[in-house]
């Protein structure tokens, strides 16, 4: 059996299952202290989300909301698409391992879907690309909320939104498939400046307007976001901002912050 092993467990998120569950329970206890918000979230369904990928102490609360909502739809397979931070390469890579390791137990990789996607689209299999935190930090959430779901991990580097858009469009036509787009927003500005830049990203997402996105949004996963917005507009999906915050909410440091959002498409 081949495994996509964890590479950032113990740094971006806990390596121990008990600590993972404690963090998720803490995130949910905050939500449960706001029953009106929780009621609204519990009523939402959709098949695509945008989530952040920083360390869980900074962005885990924001990501947790999106996975909790996505679980309302009980997808069979989640395709997680994120930017490469460690390896530069042309295009898109997909993992063809059998299992994805998490502290909560292994997730099964949907190999028939991997093969289908590789046959339909110009996707490579670059092993070095799959030590990527932008995709990995999502997997414990998936294992917690959808323990029997399968996953597919896709990582892009030097790619264009036009390469990713048809893949997302195809996936959302399939029964039981959900798409997870991974991105953080602005990096290392003052809180005031970050809020200003991130407001451009959020405005573009709400309006599903990639022209606005290109007018100052500094999301590190902007390629995947742009592709998702194009698909959402074509398919007449509604975008709902679930949460927005910065690292200052966790650290208290407002001098060099990173922005995070989670979004549902329905």
MIKOL-362832 format. One record per residue (C-alpha): residue number from 1; chain; x, y, z. Coordinates in nm, 4 decimals, always signed. Layout:
PT resi chain     east    north       up
PT  NUM     A        X        Y        Z
...
This chain:
PT resi chain     east    north       up
PT    1     A  +0.0000  +0.0000  +0.0000
PT    2     A  +0.1366  +0.3402  -0.0974
PT    3     A  +0.0824  +0.6416  +0.1259
PT    4     A  +0.1024  +1.0159  +0.0772
PT    5     A  +0.2766  +1.0759  +0.4100
PT    6     A  +0.2236  +1.3841  +0.6209
PT    7     A  +0.4960  +1.6470  +0.5886
PT    8     A  +0.3735  +1.9297  +0.8139
PT    9     A  +0.1987  +1.7416  +1.0968
PT   10     A  +0.3354  +1.8762  +1.4223
PT   11     A  +0.4025  +2.2186  +1.2746
PT   12     A  +0.1022  +2.3453  +1.0765
PT   13     A  -0.1400  +2.1279  +1.2746
PT   14     A  -0.1029  +1.8753  +1.5576
PT   15     A  +0.0567  +1.5390  +1.4941
PT   16     A  -0.1459  +1.3687  +1.7683
PT   17     A  -0.5078  +1.2713  +1.7051
PT   18     A  -0.6195  +1.3891  +2.0484
PT   19     A  -0.4768  +1.7362  +1.9867
PT   20     A  -0.6392  +1.7561  +1.6419
PT   21     A  -0.9772  +1.6724  +1.7946
PT   22     A  -0.9236  +1.9210  +2.0783
PT   23     A  -0.8584  +2.2008  +1.8288
PT   24     A  -1.1653  +2.1170  +1.6207
PT   25     A  -1.3758  +2.0961  +1.9366
PT   26     A  -1.2453  +2.4397  +2.0403
PT   27     A  -1.3307  +2.5872  +1.6995
PT   28     A  -1.6813  +2.4436  +1.7211
PT   29     A  -1.7351  +2.5571  +2.0777
PT   30     A  -1.6810  +2.9137  +1.9570
PT   31     A  -1.9405  +2.8616  +1.6847
PT   32     A  -2.1836  +2.7030  +1.9297
PT   33     A  -2.1621  +3.0126  +2.1488
PT   34     A  -2.3302  +3.1986  +1.8597
PT   35     A  -2.6489  +2.9938  +1.8032
PT   36     A  -2.7945  +3.2255  +1.5366
PT   37     A  -2.4803  +3.1976  +1.3256
PT   38     A  -2.4650  +2.8236  +1.3820
PT   39     A  -2.8268  +2.7815  +1.2712
PT   40     A  -2.7510  +2.9672  +0.9485
PT   41     A  -2.4419  +2.7555  +0.8820
PT   42     A  -2.6270  +2.4307  +0.9472
PT   43     A  -2.8815  +2.5246  +0.6791
PT   44     A  -2.6190  +2.5762  +0.4068
PT   45     A  -2.5184  +2.3217  +0.1441
PT   46     A  -2.2814  +2.3371  -0.1499
PT   47     A  -2.0236  +2.1407  -0.3474
PT   48     A  -1.7270  +2.3795  -0.3535
PT   49     A  -1.5373  +2.5815  -0.0949
PT   50     A  -1.2400  +2.8126  -0.0631
PT   51     A  -1.0319  +2.7569  +0.2514
PT   52     A  -0.7058  +2.8938  +0.3967
PT   53     A  -0.3952  +2.6863  +0.4555
PT   54     A  -0.1846  +2.8502  +0.7265
PT   55     A  -0.1104  +2.6926  +1.0620
PT   56     A  -0.4298  +2.5887  +1.2349
PT   57     A  -0.3710  +2.8272  +1.5266
PT   58     A  -0.4111  +3.1114  +1.2771
PT   59     A  -0.6487  +2.9884  +1.0071
PT   60     A  -0.7997  +2.6680  +1.1462
PT   61     A  -1.1142  +2.8352  +1.2779
PT   62     A  -1.1874  +2.9822  +0.9350
PT   63     A  -1.1206  +2.6545  +0.7526
PT   64     A  -1.3215  +2.4534  +1.0039
PT   65     A  -1.6364  +2.6521  +0.9271
PT   66     A  -1.6136  +2.5645  +0.5583
PT   67     A  -1.5581  +2.1922  +0.6148
PT   68     A  -1.8375  +2.1782  +0.8703
PT   69     A  -2.0728  +2.3335  +0.6129
PT   70     A  -1.9447  +2.1181  +0.3262
PT   71     A  -2.0156  +1.8069  +0.5318
PT   72     A  -2.3873  +1.8973  +0.5255
PT   73     A  -2.3858  +1.7737  +0.1656
PT   74     A  -2.1978  +1.4482  +0.2481
PT   75     A  -1.9839  +1.4317  -0.0682
PT   76     A  -1.8261  +1.0977  -0.1552
PT   77     A  -1.4980  +1.2475  -0.2797
PT   78     A  -1.3245  +1.5791  -0.2146
PT   79     A  -1.0751  +1.7105  -0.4672
PT   80     A  -0.8325  +1.9430  -0.2899
PT   81     A  -0.6522  +2.1907  -0.5180
PT   82     A  -0.3717  +2.4097  -0.3850
PT   83     A  -0.0656  +2.6086  -0.4911
PT   84     A  +0.2833  +2.4656  -0.4605
PT   85     A  +0.5060  +2.6436  -0.2075
PT   86     A  +0.8097  +2.4136  -0.2194
PT   87     A  +0.8537  +2.2950  -0.5765
PT   88     A  +0.8370  +2.4921  -0.8992
PT   89     A  +0.7058  +2.3068  -1.2045
PT   90     A  +0.4920  +2.3624  -1.5086
PT   91     A  +0.1215  +2.2928  -1.4803
PT   92     A  -0.0674  +2.0663  -1.2415
PT   93     A  +0.0337  +1.7527  -1.0535
PT   94     A  -0.1931  +1.4880  -0.9016
PT   95     A  -0.1053  +1.2292  -0.6380
PT   96     A  -0.1516  +0.8654  -0.7396
PT   97     A  -0.0807  +0.7169  -0.3974
PT   98     A  -0.3435  +0.4841  -0.2508
PT   99     A  -0.3902  +0.6551  +0.0858
PT  100     A  -0.3397  +0.9967  +0.2422
PT  101     A  -0.2046  +0.9820  +0.5966
PT  102     A  -0.3628  +1.1971  +0.8700
PT  103     A  -0.3354  +1.1894  +1.2505
PT  104     A  -0.6984  +1.0712  +1.2584
PT  105     A  -0.6343  +0.7780  +1.0247
PT  106     A  -0.5822  +0.7289  +0.6552
PT  107     A  -0.8043  +0.8728  +0.3841
PT  108     A  -0.8471  +0.6641  +0.0704
PT  109     A  -0.7404  +0.8370  -0.2503
PT  110     A  -0.9944  +0.7974  -0.5306
PT  111     A  -0.7631  +0.6340  -0.7850
PT  112     A  -1.0297  +0.5769  -1.0544
PT  113     A  -1.0987  +0.9514  -1.0482
PT  114     A  -0.7234  +1.0252  -1.0551
PT  115     A  -0.6889  +0.8075  -1.3652
PT  116     A  -0.9940  +0.9667  -1.5261
PT  117     A  -0.8584  +1.3178  -1.4699
PT  118     A  -0.5136  +1.2277  -1.6031
PT  119     A  -0.6729  +1.0835  -1.9172
PT  120     A  -0.8929  +1.3871  -1.9760
PT  121     A  -0.6602  +1.6750  -1.8867
PT  122     A  -0.2888  +1.7591  -1.9136
PT  123     A  -0.2045  +1.6641  -1.5558
PT  124     A  +0.1288  +1.5183  -1.4466
PT  125     A  +0.2356  +1.3108  -1.1479
PT  126     A  +0.5334  +1.4817  -0.9864
PT  127     A  +0.6100  +1.3076  -0.6587
PT  128     A  +0.8124  +1.6003  -0.5232
PT  129     A  +0.5097  +1.8287  -0.5467
PT  130     A  +0.3124  +1.6227  -0.2972
PT  131     A  +0.4797  +1.7363  +0.0216
PT  132     A  +0.2614  +2.0449  +0.0067
PT  133     A  +0.1012  +2.2101  +0.3103
PT  134     A  -0.1686  +2.3984  +0.1158
PT  135     A  -0.3443  +2.0684  +0.0503
PT  136     A  -0.2276  +1.8643  +0.3477
PT  137     A  -0.3676  +2.0905  +0.6194
PT  138     A  -0.7176  +2.0280  +0.4817
PT  139     A  -0.7047  +1.6500  +0.5192
PT  140     A  -0.7572  +1.6152  +0.8980
PT  141     A  -1.0716  +1.8282  +0.8664
PT  142     A  -1.1969  +1.5970  +0.5918
PT  143     A  -1.1181  +1.2864  +0.7972
PT  144     A  -1.3031  +1.4328  +1.0955
PT  145     A  -1.6177  +1.5529  +0.9201
PT  146     A  -1.6360  +1.2959  +0.6382
PT  147     A  -1.4421  +0.9934  +0.7657
PT  148     A  -1.5510  +0.7630  +0.4829
PT  149     A  -1.5011  +1.0095  +0.1985
PT  150     A  -1.2226  +0.9653  -0.0549
PT  151     A  -0.9854  +1.2404  -0.1595
PT  152     A  -0.7789  +1.3582  -0.4546
PT  153     A  -0.4808  +1.5915  -0.4076
PT  154     A  -0.3917  +1.8320  -0.6897
PT  155     A  -0.1075  +2.0841  -0.6694
PT  156     A  -0.0274  +2.3519  -0.9268
PT  157     A  +0.2780  +2.5722  -0.9750
PT  158     A  +0.3372  +2.7612  -1.2998
PT  159     A  -0.0170  +2.7254  -1.4297
PT  160     A  -0.2936  +2.9405  -1.5693
PT  161     A  -0.6538  +2.9612  -1.4442
PT  162     A  -0.7597  +2.8374  -1.7891
PT  163     A  -0.5836  +2.5068  -1.7150
PT  164     A  -0.7689  +2.4545  -1.3882
PT  165     A  -1.1118  +2.5877  -1.4855
PT  166     A  -1.2142  +2.2916  -1.7084
PT  167     A  -1.1067  +2.0473  -1.4382
PT  168     A  -1.3262  +2.2151  -1.1769
PT  169     A  -1.6139  +2.2416  -1.4235
PT  170     A  -1.5897  +1.8711  -1.5028
PT  171     A  -1.5680  +1.7711  -1.1370
PT  172     A  -1.8783  +1.9678  -1.0413
PT  173     A  -2.0774  +1.7789  -1.3041
PT  174     A  -2.0037  +1.4499  -1.1303
PT  175     A  -2.2299  +1.3106  -0.8602
PT  176     A  -2.0914  +1.3187  -0.5077
PT  177     A  -1.7813  +1.5252  -0.5864
PT  178     A  -1.6828  +1.8397  -0.3946
PT  179     A  -1.4024  +2.0820  -0.4813
PT  180     A  -1.1763  +2.2454  -0.2214
PT  181     A  -0.9733  +2.5481  -0.3359
PT  182     A  -0.6875  +2.6349  -0.1008
PT  183     A  -0.5536  +2.9878  -0.0608
PT  184     A  -0.4439  +3.2452  +0.1928
PT  185     A  -0.4922  +3.6153  +0.1215
PT  186     A  -0.2460  +3.9027  +0.1725
PT  187     A  +0.0862  +3.8360  +0.3468
PT  188     A  +0.2839  +4.0411  +0.6005
PT  189     A  +0.1240  +4.3834  +0.5812
PT  190     A  -0.0108  +4.5964  +0.8625
PT  191     A  -0.3630  +4.5023  +0.9664
PT  192     A  -0.5082  +4.8128  +0.8030
PT  193     A  -0.3281  +4.7500  +0.4734
PT  194     A  -0.4158  +4.3795  +0.4794
PT  195     A  -0.7843  +4.4542  +0.5332
PT  196     A  -0.7739  +4.6915  +0.2358
PT  197     A  -0.6079  +4.4383  +0.0036
PT  198     A  -0.8222  +4.1507  +0.1255
PT  199     A  -1.1388  +4.3523  +0.0690
PT  200     A  -1.0522  +4.3438  -0.3018
PT  201     A  -1.0357  +3.9637  -0.2913
PT  202     A  -1.3630  +3.9375  -0.1004
PT  203     A  -1.5390  +4.1809  -0.3340
PT  204     A  -1.4216  +3.9813  -0.6353
PT  205     A  -1.5399  +3.6558  -0.4781
PT  206     A  -1.8812  +3.7927  -0.3849
PT  207     A  -1.9317  +3.9383  -0.7328
PT  208     A  -1.7551  +3.6459  -0.9066
PT  209     A  -1.5598  +3.9042  -1.1036
PT  210     A  -1.2020  +3.8074  -1.1930
PT  211     A  -1.1406  +4.1596  -1.3191
PT  212     A  -1.1704  +4.2864  -0.9627
PT  213     A  -0.9507  +3.9993  -0.8464
PT  214     A  -0.6707  +4.1238  -1.0723
PT  215     A  -0.6981  +4.4747  -0.9313
PT  216     A  -0.4956  +4.4195  -0.6159
PT  217     A  -0.5898  +4.0851  -0.4588
PT  218     A  -0.2713  +3.9188  -0.3328
PT  219     A  -0.4008  +3.5688  -0.2597
PT  220     A  -0.1216  +3.3128  -0.2950
PT  221     A  -0.3702  +3.0716  -0.4536
PT  222     A  -0.5169  +3.3339  -0.6855
PT  223     A  -0.4864  +3.0992  -0.9846
PT  224     A  -0.7196  +2.8450  -0.8269
PT  225     A  -0.9519  +3.1168  -0.6989
PT  226     A  -0.9812  +3.2750  -1.0433
PT  227     A  -1.0585  +2.9378  -1.1998
PT  228     A  -1.3232  +2.8717  -0.9344
PT  229     A  -1.4856  +3.2115  -0.9863
PT  230     A  -1.5035  +3.1560  -1.3623
PT  231     A  -1.6734  +2.8201  -1.3075
PT  232     A  -1.9105  +2.9648  -1.0476
PT  233     A  -2.0143  +3.2409  -1.2860
PT  234     A  -2.0664  +2.9972  -1.5739
PT  235     A  -2.2713  +2.7628  -1.3558
PT  236     A  -2.4667  +3.0431  -1.1851
PT  237     A  -2.3426  +2.9395  -0.8411
PT  238     A  -2.3860  +3.1739  -0.5479
PT  239     A  -2.0758  +3.2594  -0.3445
PT  240     A  -2.1172  +3.3007  +0.0305
PT  241     A  -1.8367  +3.4414  +0.2461
PT  242     A  -1.8385  +3.2246  +0.5578
PT  243     A  -1.5576  +3.3941  +0.7502
PT  244     A  -1.2778  +3.6471  +0.7177
PT  245     A  -1.0048  +3.7238  +0.9666
PT  246     A  -0.6302  +3.7724  +0.9895
PT  247     A  -0.3486  +3.6216  +1.1924
PT  248     A  -0.3800  +3.9209  +1.4262
PT  249     A  -0.6997  +3.7669  +1.5656
PT  250     A  -0.4885  +3.4811  +1.7036
PT  251     A  -0.1508  +3.6440  +1.7643
PT  252     A  -0.2463  +3.9985  +1.8612
PT  253     A  +0.0312  +4.1260  +1.6314
PT  254     A  -0.1187  +4.3768  +1.3862
PT  255     A  +0.2119  +4.4806  +1.2273
PT  256     A  +0.2662  +4.1824  +0.9914
PT  257     A  -0.0515  +3.9861  +0.9317
PT  258     A  -0.1805  +3.7229  +0.6894
PT  259     A  -0.5407  +3.7235  +0.5716
PT  260     A  -0.7744  +3.4234  +0.5607
PT  261     A  -1.1220  +3.3587  +0.4265
PT  262     A  -1.3553  +3.0658  +0.3764
PT  263     A  -1.6221  +3.0651  +0.1078
PT  264     A  -1.9061  +2.8353  +0.0031
PT  265     A  -2.0371  +2.8003  -0.3527
PT  266     A  -2.3878  +2.6679  -0.3955
